[in-house]
Amino acid sequence: METPHTCTRCGGANLEPGTLGSFSLTFRPSNTNFLTLKTNDVTIKTNMCLDCGLIEFIGDLRKAQSLAGQREKPH
């Protein structure tokens, strides 16, 4: 995961990637087919701004699009 260059809240550049404790955090799109060979969980990663404390959640976009039956959009 690439860390963004600045915090979206305070504009600070002191961002630290990490994970949440206890259990892994996942997202399950509601429009998925649960009869599939792959898991329906989308991994969530985090960044924390060490200047203001904002915690940002980042989901695996490709996995979510795949589960929802969407193609990746060109950049």
All heavy atoms as a GROMACS GRO file, in nm:
protein
  570
    1MET      N    1   0.085  -0.118   0.000
    1MET     CA    2   0.000   0.000   0.000
    1MET      C    3   0.089   0.123   0.000
    1MET      O    4   0.180   0.135   0.079
    1MET     CB    5  -0.089  -0.003   0.124
    1MET     CG    6  -0.170   0.123   0.141
    1MET     SD    7  -0.275   0.122   0.287
    1MET     CE    8  -0.156   0.130   0.417
    2GLU      N    9   0.060   0.215  -0.088
    2GLU     CA   10   0.134   0.339  -0.094
    2GLU      C   11   0.071   0.440   0.000
    2GLU      O   12  -0.049   0.463  -0.001
    2GLU     CB   13   0.132   0.392  -0.238
    2GLU     CG   14   0.215   0.516  -0.256
    2GLU     CD   15   0.214   0.562  -0.400
    2GLU    OE1   16   0.222   0.477  -0.489
    2GLU    OE2   17   0.204   0.683  -0.420
    3THR      N   18   0.154   0.501   0.084
    3THR     CA   19   0.106   0.602   0.178
    3THR      C   20   0.084   0.733   0.105
    3THR      O   21   0.172   0.776   0.030
    3THR     CB   22   0.208   0.622   0.292
    3THR    OG1   23   0.231   0.497   0.354
    3THR    CG2   24   0.158   0.722   0.394
    4PRO      N   25  -0.032   0.800   0.124
    4PRO     CA   26  -0.053   0.930   0.060
    4PRO      C   27   0.047   1.031   0.114
    4PRO      O   28   0.104   1.013   0.221
    4PRO     CB   29  -0.196   0.967   0.099
    4PRO     CG   30  -0.234   0.877   0.209
    4PRO     CD   31  -0.144   0.758   0.205
    5HIS      N   32   0.069   1.137   0.039
    5HIS     CA   33   0.170   1.235   0.076
    5HIS      C   34   0.125   1.331   0.186
    5HIS      O   35   0.207   1.380   0.262
    5HIS     CB   36   0.214   1.314  -0.046
    5HIS     CG   37   0.280   1.226  -0.149
    5HIS    ND1   38   0.405   1.172  -0.132
    5HIS    CD2   39   0.235   1.182  -0.268
    5HIS    CE1   40   0.436   1.099  -0.236
    5HIS    NE2   41   0.336   1.102  -0.320
    6THR      N   42  -0.005   1.358   0.196
    6THR     CA   43  -0.054   1.452   0.298
    6THR      C   44  -0.185   1.402   0.358
    6THR      O   45  -0.263   1.331   0.294
    6THR     CB   46  -0.076   1.592   0.242
    6THR    OG1   47  -0.171   1.586   0.136
    6THR    CG2   48   0.053   1.655   0.191
    7CYS      N   49  -0.211   1.444   0.479
    7CYS     CA   50  -0.336   1.412   0.549
    7CYS      C   51  -0.451   1.489   0.488
    7CYS      O   52  -0.438   1.608   0.457
    7CYS     CB   53  -0.320   1.449   0.697
    7CYS     SG   54  -0.471   1.432   0.795
    8THR      N   55  -0.565   1.424   0.470
    8THR     CA   56  -0.682   1.491   0.413
    8THR      C   57  -0.748   1.585   0.512
    8THR      O   58  -0.830   1.668   0.474
    8THR     CB   59  -0.785   1.389   0.363
    8THR    OG1   60  -0.824   1.305   0.472
    8THR    CG2   61  -0.728   1.303   0.252
    9ARG      N   62  -0.716   1.576   0.640
    9ARG     CA   63  -0.776   1.661   0.743
    9ARG      C   64  -0.693   1.785   0.772
    9ARG      O   65  -0.742   1.897   0.768
    9ARG     CB   66  -0.794   1.581   0.872
    9ARG     CG   67  -0.858   1.658   0.984
    9ARG     CD   68  -0.873   1.567   1.104
    9ARG     NE   69  -0.942   1.630   1.213
    9ARG     CZ   70  -0.937   1.588   1.337
    9ARG    NH1   71  -0.866   1.480   1.367
    9ARG    NH2   72  -1.002   1.649   1.432
   10CYS      N   73  -0.563   1.765   0.802
   10CYS     CA   74  -0.480   1.878   0.844
   10CYS      C   75  -0.373   1.916   0.743
   10CYS      O   76  -0.307   2.019   0.759
   10CYS     CB   77  -0.415   1.850   0.980
   10CYS     SG   78  -0.280   1.729   0.973
   11GLY      N   79  -0.353   1.834   0.641
   11GLY     CA   80  -0.251   1.862   0.541
   11GLY      C   81  -0.111   1.820   0.583
   11GLY      O   82  -0.016   1.841   0.509
   12GLY      N   83  -0.098   1.760   0.702
   12GLY     CA   84   0.032   1.716   0.750
   12GLY      C   85   0.090   1.602   0.667
   12GLY      O   86   0.017   1.528   0.603
   13ALA      N   87   0.221   1.590   0.670
   13ALA     CA   88   0.289   1.486   0.592
   13ALA      C   89   0.339   1.372   0.679
   13ALA      O   90   0.411   1.286   0.633
   13ALA     CB   91   0.405   1.549   0.516
   14ASN      N   92   0.299   1.369   0.805
   14ASN     CA   93   0.349   1.269   0.900
   14ASN      C   94   0.250   1.153   0.910
   14ASN      O   95   0.184   1.135   1.012
   14ASN     CB   96   0.371   1.337   1.036
   14ASN     CG   97   0.458   1.256   1.128
   14ASN    OD1   98   0.518   1.157   1.088
   14ASN    ND2   99   0.464   1.297   1.253
   15LEU      N  100   0.237   1.073   0.803
   15LEU     CA  101   0.141   0.963   0.798
   15LEU      C  102   0.211   0.830   0.822
   15LEU      O  103   0.320   0.804   0.773
   15LEU     CB  104   0.071   0.959   0.662
   15LEU     CG  105  -0.010   1.083   0.628
   15LEU    CD1  106  -0.064   1.073   0.488
   15LEU    CD2  107  -0.122   1.104   0.727
   16GLU      N  108   0.145   0.745   0.898
   16GLU     CA  109   0.199   0.614   0.934
   16GLU      C  110   0.101   0.505   0.891
   16GLU      O  111  -0.013   0.502   0.938
   16GLU     CB  112   0.222   0.607   1.084
   16GLU     CG  113   0.281   0.478   1.133
   16GLU     CD  114   0.427   0.460   1.089
   16GLU    OE1  115   0.497   0.559   1.066
   16GLU    OE2  116   0.468   0.343   1.079
   17PRO      N  117   0.141   0.413   0.800
   17PRO     CA  118   0.053   0.302   0.764
   17PRO      C  119   0.045   0.202   0.878
   17PRO      O  120   0.138   0.191   0.959
   17PRO     CB  121   0.119   0.241   0.641
   17PRO     CG  122   0.262   0.282   0.649
   17PRO     CD  123   0.267   0.411   0.726
   18GLY      N  124  -0.066   0.130   0.888
   18GLY     CA  125  -0.080   0.030   0.993
   18GLY      C  126  -0.206  -0.051   0.977
   18GLY      O  127  -0.270  -0.051   0.872
   19THR      N  128  -0.242  -0.123   1.083
   19THR     CA  129  -0.362  -0.206   1.085
   19THR      C  130  -0.435  -0.184   1.216
   19THR      O  131  -0.379  -0.133   1.312
   19THR     CB  132  -0.326  -0.356   1.073
   19THR    OG1  133  -0.239  -0.389   1.181
   19THR    CG2  134  -0.257  -0.386   0.942
   20LEU      N  135  -0.560  -0.225   1.221
   20LEU     CA  136  -0.638  -0.219   1.344
   20LEU      C  137  -0.614  -0.347   1.423
   20LEU      O  138  -0.593  -0.453   1.364
   20LEU     CB  139  -0.786  -0.203   1.316
   20LEU     CG  140  -0.825  -0.072   1.247
   20LEU    CD1  141  -0.973  -0.072   1.216
   20LEU    CD2  142  -0.788   0.046   1.333
   21GLY      N  143  -0.618  -0.339   1.553
   21GLY     CA  144  -0.589  -0.455   1.637
   21GLY      C  145  -0.705  -0.551   1.652
   21GLY      O  146  -0.814  -0.530   1.602
   22SER      N  147  -0.681  -0.658   1.724
   22SER     CA  148  -0.774  -0.765   1.758
   22SER      C  149  -0.809  -0.856   1.642
   22SER      O  150  -0.772  -0.971   1.640
   22SER     CB  151  -0.903  -0.712   1.821
   22SER     OG  152  -0.873  -0.649   1.943
   23PHE      N  153  -0.882  -0.807   1.543
   23PHE     CA  154  -0.923  -0.888   1.428
   23PHE      C  155  -0.892  -0.811   1.301
   23PHE      O  156  -0.884  -0.690   1.302
   23PHE     CB  157  -1.073  -0.919   1.433
   23PHE     CG  158  -1.114  -0.997   1.553
   23PHE    CD1  159  -1.166  -0.933   1.664
   23PHE    CD2  160  -1.098  -1.135   1.557
   23PHE    CE1  161  -1.203  -1.004   1.776
   23PHE    CE2  162  -1.135  -1.206   1.669
   23PHE     CZ  163  -1.188  -1.141   1.779
   24SER      N  164  -0.881  -0.883   1.190
   24SER     CA  165  -0.863  -0.810   1.064
   24SER      C  166  -0.997  -0.748   1.026
   24SER      O  167  -1.102  -0.808   1.043
   24SER     CB  168  -0.813  -0.904   0.954
   24SER     OG  169  -0.911  -1.000   0.924
   25LEU      N  170  -0.991  -0.630   0.975
   25LEU     CA  171  -1.109  -0.556   0.935
   25LEU      C  172  -1.134  -0.579   0.787
   25LEU      O  173  -1.042  -0.568   0.706
   25LEU     CB  174  -1.088  -0.406   0.962
   25LEU     CG  175  -1.203  -0.312   0.938
   25LEU    CD1  176  -1.319  -0.344   1.032
   25LEU    CD2  177  -1.156  -0.169   0.961
   26THR      N  178  -1.255  -0.616   0.750
   26THR     CA  179  -1.288  -0.639   0.610
   26THR      C  180  -1.420  -0.571   0.576
   26THR      O  181  -1.498  -0.535   0.664
   26THR     CB  182  -1.301  -0.790   0.577
   26THR    OG1  183  -1.402  -0.847   0.660
   26THR    CG2  184  -1.170  -0.862   0.594
   27PHE      N  185  -1.445  -0.555   0.448
   27PHE     CA  186  -1.568  -0.496   0.396
   27PHE      C  187  -1.633  -0.599   0.306
   27PHE      O  188  -1.565  -0.666   0.229
   27PHE     CB  189  -1.533  -0.369   0.317
   27PHE     CG  190  -1.648  -0.312   0.238
   27PHE    CD1  191  -1.746  -0.240   0.301
   27PHE    CD2  192  -1.655  -0.331   0.101
   27PHE    CE1  193  -1.850  -0.186   0.229
   27PHE    CE2  194  -1.760  -0.279   0.028
   27PHE     CZ  195  -1.858  -0.205   0.093
   28ARG      N  196  -1.764  -0.612   0.314
   28ARG     CA  197  -1.838  -0.703   0.225
   28ARG      C  198  -1.939  -0.623   0.146
   28ARG      O  199  -2.037  -0.573   0.202
   28ARG     CB  200  -1.911  -0.810   0.306
   28ARG     CG  201  -1.819  -0.913   0.362
   28ARG     CD  202  -1.893  -1.028   0.423
   28ARG     NE  203  -1.796  -1.121   0.477
   28ARG     CZ  204  -1.825  -1.212   0.566
   28ARG    NH1  205  -1.949  -1.225   0.610
   28ARG    NH2  206  -1.731  -1.293   0.609
   29PRO      N  207  -1.918  -0.608   0.014
   29PRO     CA  208  -2.015  -0.536  -0.068
   29PRO      C  209  -2.151  -0.606  -0.062
   29PRO      O  210  -2.158  -0.729  -0.063
   29PRO     CB  211  -1.956  -0.542  -0.208
   29PRO     CG  212  -1.812  -0.575  -0.190
   29PRO     CD  213  -1.804  -0.654  -0.063
   30SER      N  214  -2.257  -0.530  -0.057
   30SER     CA  215  -2.391  -0.589  -0.046
   30SER      C  216  -2.439  -0.650  -0.177
   30SER      O  217  -2.523  -0.739  -0.177
   30SER     CB  218  -2.492  -0.487   0.004
   30SER     OG  219  -2.498  -0.377  -0.084
   31ASN      N  220  -2.386  -0.605  -0.290
   31ASN     CA  221  -2.430  -0.656  -0.420
   31ASN      C  222  -2.334  -0.762  -0.474
   31ASN      O  223  -2.290  -0.756  -0.587
   31ASN     CB  224  -2.438  -0.541  -0.522
   31ASN     CG  225  -2.546  -0.444  -0.487
   31ASN    OD1  226  -2.645  -0.481  -0.424
   31ASN    ND2  227  -2.530  -0.320  -0.524
   32THR      N  228  -2.302  -0.861  -0.392
   32THR     CA  229  -2.212  -0.966  -0.438
   32THR      C  230  -2.285  -1.099  -0.445
   32THR      O  231  -2.385  -1.121  -0.378
   32THR     CB  232  -2.091  -0.982  -0.343
   32THR    OG1  233  -2.138  -1.014  -0.213
   32THR    CG2  234  -2.006  -0.858  -0.340
   33ASN      N  235  -2.231  -1.186  -0.527
   33ASN     CA  236  -2.282  -1.321  -0.539
   33ASN      C  237  -2.207  -1.407  -0.438
   33ASN      O  238  -2.087  -1.424  -0.448
   33ASN     CB  239  -2.259  -1.373  -0.682
   33ASN     CG  240  -2.308  -1.513  -0.700
   33ASN    OD1  241  -2.359  -1.577  -0.607
   33ASN    ND2  242  -2.294  -1.565  -0.820
   34PHE      N  243  -2.274  -1.458  -0.339
   34PHE     CA  244  -2.208  -1.534  -0.234
   34PHE      C  245  -2.177  -1.677  -0.276
   34PHE      O  246  -2.115  -1.750  -0.203
   34PHE     CB  247  -2.290  -1.529  -0.104
   34PHE     CG  248  -2.289  -1.394  -0.042
   34PHE    CD1  249  -2.396  -1.308  -0.057
   34PHE    CD2  250  -2.178  -1.349   0.028
   34PHE    CE1  251  -2.393  -1.182  -0.001
   34PHE    CE2  252  -2.174  -1.223   0.084
   34PHE     CZ  253  -2.283  -1.139   0.069
   35LEU      N  254  -2.219  -1.718  -0.396
   35LEU     CA  255  -2.186  -1.850  -0.447
   35LEU      C  256  -2.067  -1.836  -0.541
   35LEU      O  257  -2.077  -1.852  -0.662
   35LEU     CB  258  -2.307  -1.910  -0.521
   35LEU     CG  259  -2.432  -1.929  -0.436
   35LEU    CD1  260  -2.548  -1.977  -0.523
   35LEU    CD2  261  -2.405  -2.027  -0.324
   36THR      N  262  -1.953  -1.804  -0.486
   36THR     CA  263  -1.832  -1.781  -0.563
   36THR      C  264  -1.716  -1.858  -0.499
   36THR      O  265  -1.723  -1.891  -0.382
   36THR     CB  266  -1.800  -1.631  -0.572
   36THR    OG1  267  -1.682  -1.614  -0.649
   36THR    CG2  268  -1.781  -1.568  -0.437
   37LEU      N  269  -1.612  -1.883  -0.576
   37LEU     CA  270  -1.497  -1.956  -0.524
   37LEU      C  271  -1.402  -1.868  -0.443
   37LEU      O  272  -1.316  -1.917  -0.374
   37LEU     CB  273  -1.421  -2.022  -0.639
   37LEU     CG  274  -1.499  -2.128  -0.716
   37LEU    CD1  275  -1.417  -2.180  -0.832
   37LEU    CD2  276  -1.540  -2.243  -0.624
   38LYS      N  277  -1.416  -1.737  -0.454
   38LYS     CA  278  -1.330  -1.647  -0.377
   38LYS      C  279  -1.407  -1.591  -0.259
   38LYS      O  280  -1.530  -1.591  -0.258
   38LYS     CB  281  -1.276  -1.535  -0.465
   38LYS     CG  282  -1.382  -1.456  -0.538
   38LYS     CD  283  -1.318  -1.362  -0.637
   38LYS     CE  284  -1.422  -1.310  -0.734
   38LYS     NZ  285  -1.364  -1.231  -0.840
   39THR      N  286  -1.335  -1.544  -0.159
   39THR     CA  287  -1.402  -1.488  -0.042
   39THR      C  288  -1.469  -1.356  -0.079
   39THR      O  289  -1.428  -1.289  -0.174
   39THR     CB  290  -1.304  -1.462   0.074
   39THR    OG1  291  -1.216  -1.355   0.037
   39THR    CG2  292  -1.226  -1.586   0.109
   40ASN      N  293  -1.571  -1.318  -0.006
   40ASN     CA  294  -1.643  -1.194  -0.030
   40ASN      C  295  -1.590  -1.080   0.057
   40ASN      O  296  -1.650  -0.975   0.062
   40ASN     CB  297  -1.792  -1.213  -0.004
   40ASN     CG  298  -1.855  -1.302  -0.108
   40ASN    OD1  299  -1.822  -1.292  -0.226
   40ASN    ND2  300  -1.942  -1.390  -0.067
   41ASP      N  301  -1.478  -1.102   0.124
   41ASP     CA  302  -1.421  -1.000   0.211
   41ASP      C  303  -1.321  -0.914   0.135
   41ASP      O  304  -1.236  -0.964   0.065
   41ASP     CB  305  -1.350  -1.064   0.330
   41ASP     CG  306  -1.446  -1.137   0.422
   41ASP    OD1  307  -1.565  -1.102   0.424
   41ASP    OD2  308  -1.402  -1.230   0.491
   42VAL      N  309  -1.334  -0.783   0.152
   42VAL     CA  310  -1.241  -0.688   0.093
   42VAL      C  311  -1.152  -0.637   0.206
   42VAL      O  312  -1.201  -0.582   0.304
   42VAL     CB  313  -1.316  -0.570   0.026
   42VAL    CG1  314  -1.218  -0.467  -0.027
   42VAL    CG2  315  -1.407  -0.621  -0.084
   43THR      N  316  -1.022  -0.655   0.192
   43THR     CA  317  -0.928  -0.614   0.296
   43THR      C  318  -0.926  -0.462   0.312
   43THR      O  319  -0.931  -0.389   0.214
   43THR     CB  320  -0.786  -0.663   0.261
   43THR    OG1  321  -0.789  -0.804   0.245
   43THR    CG2  322  -0.686  -0.628   0.370
   44ILE      N  323  -0.918  -0.418   0.438
   44ILE     CA  324  -0.910  -0.276   0.471
   44ILE      C  325  -0.774  -0.250   0.534
   44ILE      O  326  -0.734  -0.317   0.628
   44ILE     CB  327  -1.020  -0.236   0.572
   44ILE    CG1  328  -1.159  -0.270   0.520
   44ILE    CG2  329  -1.009  -0.088   0.608
   44ILE    CD1  330  -1.204  -0.194   0.400
   45LYS      N  331  -0.702  -0.150   0.481
   45LYS     CA  332  -0.576  -0.106   0.539
   45LYS      C  333  -0.596   0.035   0.594
   45LYS      O  334  -0.697   0.098   0.563
   45LYS     CB  335  -0.466  -0.108   0.434
   45LYS     CG  336  -0.439  -0.248   0.382
   45LYS     CD  337  -0.332  -0.249   0.279
   45LYS     CE  338  -0.312  -0.392   0.228
   45LYS     NZ  339  -0.212  -0.398   0.124
   46THR      N  340  -0.503   0.081   0.675
   46THR     CA  341  -0.520   0.212   0.738
   46THR      C  342  -0.392   0.295   0.732
   46THR      O  343  -0.283   0.242   0.719
   46THR     CB  344  -0.558   0.198   0.887
   46THR    OG1  345  -0.455   0.129   0.956
   46THR    CG2  346  -0.690   0.125   0.905
   47ASN      N  347  -0.411   0.426   0.741
   47ASN     CA  348  -0.304   0.522   0.763
   47ASN      C  349  -0.349   0.610   0.879
   47ASN      O  350  -0.467   0.644   0.889
   47ASN     CB  351  -0.282   0.613   0.641
   47ASN     CG  352  -0.220   0.540   0.525
   47ASN    OD1  353  -0.133   0.457   0.543
   47ASN    ND2  354  -0.266   0.571   0.406
   48MET      N  355  -0.255   0.649   0.966
   48MET     CA  356  -0.286   0.741   1.074
   48MET      C  357  -0.196   0.863   1.062
   48MET      O  358  -0.074   0.849   1.044
   48MET     CB  359  -0.265   0.678   1.210
   48MET     CG  360  -0.298   0.772   1.324
   48MET     SD  361  -0.284   0.687   1.483
   48MET     CE  362  -0.332   0.820   1.591
   49CYS      N  363  -0.256   0.980   1.070
   49CYS     CA  364  -0.179   1.104   1.069
   49CYS      C  365  -0.123   1.124   1.210
   49CYS      O  366  -0.200   1.130   1.307
   49CYS     CB  367  -0.266   1.223   1.030
   49CYS     SG  368  -0.178   1.380   1.038
   50LEU      N  369   0.007   1.131   1.221
   50LEU     CA  370   0.070   1.149   1.352
   50LEU      C  371   0.074   1.295   1.394
   50LEU      O  372   0.126   1.328   1.499
   50LEU     CB  373   0.210   1.088   1.351
   50LEU     CG  374   0.215   0.937   1.324
   50LEU    CD1  375   0.358   0.887   1.323
   50LEU    CD2  376   0.131   0.860   1.424
   51ASP      N  377   0.014   1.384   1.313
   51ASP     CA  378   0.000   1.525   1.350
   51ASP      C  379  -0.136   1.555   1.413
   51ASP      O  380  -0.145   1.626   1.511
   51ASP     CB  381   0.022   1.615   1.229
   51ASP     CG  382   0.164   1.608   1.174
   51ASP    OD1  383   0.258   1.592   1.255
   51ASP    OD2  384   0.180   1.616   1.052
   52CYS      N  385  -0.245   1.498   1.356
   52CYS     CA  386  -0.380   1.530   1.407
   52CYS      C  387  -0.458   1.407   1.455
   52CYS      O  388  -0.564   1.422   1.515
   52CYS     CB  389  -0.460   1.605   1.301
   52CYS     SG  390  -0.517   1.502   1.163
   53GLY      N  391  -0.411   1.285   1.425
   53GLY     CA  392  -0.477   1.164   1.473
   53GLY      C  393  -0.580   1.105   1.379
   53GLY      O  394  -0.639   1.001   1.410
   54LEU      N  395  -0.603   1.166   1.265
   54LEU     CA  396  -0.700   1.111   1.170
   54LEU      C  397  -0.657   0.971   1.128
   54LEU      O  398  -0.541   0.947   1.096
   54LEU     CB  399  -0.710   1.199   1.045
   54LEU     CG  400  -0.800   1.144   0.934
   54LEU    CD1  401  -0.946   1.167   0.970
   54LEU    CD2  402  -0.767   1.206   0.802
   55ILE      N  403  -0.751   0.877   1.128
   55ILE     CA  404  -0.725   0.742   1.077
   55ILE      C  405  -0.807   0.725   0.950
   55ILE      O  406  -0.928   0.746   0.949
   55ILE     CB  407  -0.761   0.634   1.181
   55ILE    CG1  408  -0.671   0.649   1.303
   55ILE    CG2  409  -0.747   0.495   1.118
   55ILE    CD1  410  -0.699   0.550   1.414
   56GLU      N  411  -0.737   0.690   0.842
   56GLU     CA  412  -0.797   0.675   0.711
   56GLU      C  413  -0.806   0.526   0.679
   56GLU      O  414  -0.712   0.451   0.700
   56GLU     CB  415  -0.709   0.746   0.609
   56GLU     CG  416  -0.751   0.730   0.467
   56GLU     CD  417  -0.653   0.798   0.372
   56GLU    OE1  418  -0.531   0.773   0.384
   56GLU    OE2  419  -0.701   0.873   0.287
   57PHE      N  420  -0.922   0.483   0.626
   57PHE     CA  421  -0.943   0.344   0.586
   57PHE      C  422  -0.933   0.335   0.434
   57PHE      O  423  -0.994   0.415   0.363
   57PHE     CB  424  -1.081   0.295   0.629
   57PHE     CG  425  -1.098   0.289   0.777
   57PHE    CD1  426  -1.144   0.400   0.847
   57PHE    CD2  427  -1.070   0.174   0.847
   57PHE    CE1  428  -1.160   0.395   0.984
   57PHE    CE2  429  -1.085   0.169   0.985
   57PHE     CZ  430  -1.131   0.279   1.052
   58ILE      N  431  -0.859   0.236   0.383
   58ILE     CA  432  -0.841   0.217   0.240
   58ILE      C  433  -0.878   0.074   0.205
   58ILE      O  434  -0.819  -0.020   0.259
   58ILE     CB  435  -0.696   0.246   0.196
   58ILE    CG1  436  -0.653   0.386   0.238
   58ILE    CG2  437  -0.680   0.229   0.045
   58ILE    CD1  438  -0.561   0.388   0.353
   59GLY      N  439  -0.976   0.058   0.117
   59GLY     CA  440  -1.019  -0.075   0.077
   59GLY      C  441  -0.951  -0.120  -0.051
   59GLY      O  442  -0.905  -0.038  -0.130
   60ASP      N  443  -0.945  -0.252  -0.072
   60ASP     CA  444  -0.889  -0.310  -0.193
   60ASP      C  445  -0.990  -0.290  -0.306
   60ASP      O  446  -1.086  -0.366  -0.320
   60ASP     CB  447  -0.861  -0.459  -0.170
   60ASP     CG  448  -0.797  -0.528  -0.289
   60ASP    OD1  449  -0.804  -0.475  -0.402
   60ASP    OD2  450  -0.742  -0.638  -0.268
   61LEU      N  451  -0.969  -0.184  -0.385
   61LEU     CA  452  -1.063  -0.143  -0.487
   61LEU      C  453  -1.084  -0.250  -0.594
   61LEU      O  454  -1.197  -0.277  -0.634
   61LEU     CB  455  -1.016  -0.013  -0.552
   61LEU     CG  456  -1.106   0.050  -0.657
   61LEU    CD1  457  -1.244   0.080  -0.598
   61LEU    CD2  458  -1.043   0.175  -0.712
   62ARG      N  459  -0.978  -0.313  -0.639
   62ARG     CA  460  -0.990  -0.416  -0.744
   62ARG      C  461  -1.076  -0.534  -0.697
   62ARG      O  462  -1.157  -0.586  -0.771
   62ARG     CB  463  -0.852  -0.463  -0.788
   62ARG     CG  464  -0.781  -0.360  -0.870
   62ARG     CD  465  -0.654  -0.417  -0.930
   62ARG     NE  466  -0.589  -0.312  -1.006
   62ARG     CZ  467  -0.464  -0.275  -0.990
   62ARG    NH1  468  -0.388  -0.337  -0.902
   62ARG    NH2  469  -0.411  -0.180  -1.064
   63LYS      N  470  -1.056  -0.575  -0.572
   63LYS     CA  471  -1.135  -0.687  -0.519
   63LYS      C  472  -1.282  -0.649  -0.508
   63LYS      O  473  -1.371  -0.725  -0.545
   63LYS     CB  474  -1.079  -0.728  -0.381
   63LYS     CG  475  -1.161  -0.834  -0.310
   63LYS     CD  476  -1.115  -0.973  -0.342
   63LYS     CE  477  -1.197  -1.079  -0.273
   63LYS     NZ  478  -1.137  -1.136  -0.157
   64ALA      N  479  -1.311  -0.527  -0.459
   64ALA     CA  480  -1.450  -0.482  -0.446
   64ALA      C  481  -1.518  -0.473  -0.582
   64ALA      O  482  -1.632  -0.515  -0.597
   64ALA     CB  483  -1.456  -0.348  -0.374
   65GLN      N  484  -1.446  -0.420  -0.681
   65GLN     CA  485  -1.502  -0.411  -0.816
   65GLN      C  486  -1.528  -0.549  -0.874
   65GLN      O  487  -1.630  -0.572  -0.939
   65GLN     CB  488  -1.407  -0.332  -0.908
   65GLN     CG  489  -1.403  -0.186  -0.876
   65GLN     CD  490  -1.294  -0.112  -0.952
   65GLN    OE1  491  -1.193  -0.172  -0.990
   65GLN    NE2  492  -1.313   0.017  -0.971
   66SER      N  493  -1.437  -0.642  -0.849
   66SER     CA  494  -1.453  -0.778  -0.898
   66SER      C  495  -1.576  -0.844  -0.835
   66SER      O  496  -1.654  -0.909  -0.904
   66SER     CB  497  -1.327  -0.858  -0.865
   66SER     OG  498  -1.346  -0.994  -0.893
   67LEU      N  499  -1.593  -0.825  -0.706
   67LEU     CA  500  -1.707  -0.885  -0.637
   67LEU      C  501  -1.840  -0.823  -0.682
   67LEU      O  502  -1.942  -0.891  -0.688
   67LEU     CB  503  -1.692  -0.868  -0.485
   67LEU     CG  504  -1.582  -0.952  -0.421
   67LEU    CD1  505  -1.561  -0.908  -0.278
   67LEU    CD2  506  -1.616  -1.099  -0.428
   68ALA      N  507  -1.836  -0.694  -0.714
   68ALA     CA  508  -1.958  -0.626  -0.757
   68ALA      C  509  -1.984  -0.643  -0.907
   68ALA      O  510  -2.082  -0.591  -0.959
   68ALA     CB  511  -1.949  -0.478  -0.722
   69GLY      N  512  -1.893  -0.715  -0.977
   69GLY     CA  513  -1.912  -0.739  -1.120
   69GLY      C  514  -1.879  -0.619  -1.205
   69GLY      O  515  -1.929  -0.609  -1.317
   70GLN      N  516  -1.797  -0.529  -1.156
   70GLN     CA  517  -1.759  -0.410  -1.232
   70GLN      C  518  -1.618  -0.426  -1.285
   70GLN      O  519  -1.535  -0.493  -1.224
   70GLN     CB  520  -1.765  -0.285  -1.145
   70GLN     CG  521  -1.902  -0.253  -1.095
   70GLN     CD  522  -1.902  -0.128  -1.008
   70GLN    OE1  523  -1.800  -0.062  -0.993
   70GLN    NE2  524  -2.016  -0.096  -0.953
   71ARG      N  525  -1.592  -0.360  -1.395
   71ARG     CA  526  -1.456  -0.357  -1.449
   71ARG      C  527  -1.385  -0.236  -1.394
   71ARG      O  528  -1.446  -0.134  -1.366
   71ARG     CB  529  -1.459  -0.349  -1.601
   71ARG     CG  530  -1.517  -0.473  -1.663
   71ARG     CD  531  -1.511  -0.469  -1.813
   71ARG     NE  532  -1.515  -0.333  -1.865
   71ARG     CZ  533  -1.466  -0.299  -1.982
   71ARG    NH1  534  -1.412  -0.386  -2.059
   71ARG    NH2  535  -1.473  -0.174  -2.025
   72GLU      N  536  -1.252  -0.249  -1.382
   72GLU     CA  537  -1.171  -0.138  -1.335
   72GLU      C  538  -1.177  -0.025  -1.438
   72GLU      O  539  -1.165  -0.046  -1.557
   72GLU     CB  540  -1.026  -0.184  -1.318
   72GLU     CG  541  -0.936  -0.077  -1.261
   72GLU     CD  542  -0.795  -0.129  -1.238
   72GLU    OE1  543  -0.774  -0.250  -1.238
   72GLU    OE2  544  -0.707  -0.043  -1.225
   73LYS      N  545  -1.196   0.099  -1.390
   73LYS     CA  546  -1.202   0.215  -1.478
   73LYS      C  547  -1.061   0.262  -1.510
   73LYS      O  548  -0.975   0.265  -1.423
   73LYS     CB  549  -1.281   0.328  -1.411
   73LYS     CG  550  -1.424   0.292  -1.384
   73LYS     CD  551  -1.496   0.402  -1.312
   73LYS     CE  552  -1.639   0.361  -1.280
   73LYS     NZ  553  -1.707   0.459  -1.198
   74PRO      N  554  -1.036   0.301  -1.636
   74PRO     CA  555  -0.903   0.351  -1.671
   74PRO      C  556  -0.876   0.484  -1.601
   74PRO      O  557  -0.968   0.562  -1.579
   74PRO     CB  558  -0.908   0.368  -1.822
   74PRO     CG  559  -1.052   0.369  -1.859
   74PRO     CD  560  -1.127   0.300  -1.749
   75HIS      N  561  -0.750   0.509  -1.567
   75HIS     CA  562  -0.713   0.634  -1.498
   75HIS      C  563  -0.674   0.741  -1.594
   75HIS      O  564  -0.619   0.731  -1.691
   75HIS     CB  565  -0.596   0.609  -1.401
   75HIS     CG  566  -0.633   0.513  -1.293
   75HIS    ND1  567  -0.716   0.546  -1.190
   75HIS    CD2  568  -0.600   0.384  -1.272
   75HIS    CE1  569  -0.731   0.442  -1.110
   75HIS    NE2  570  -0.660   0.342  -1.158
   0.00000   0.00000   0.00000
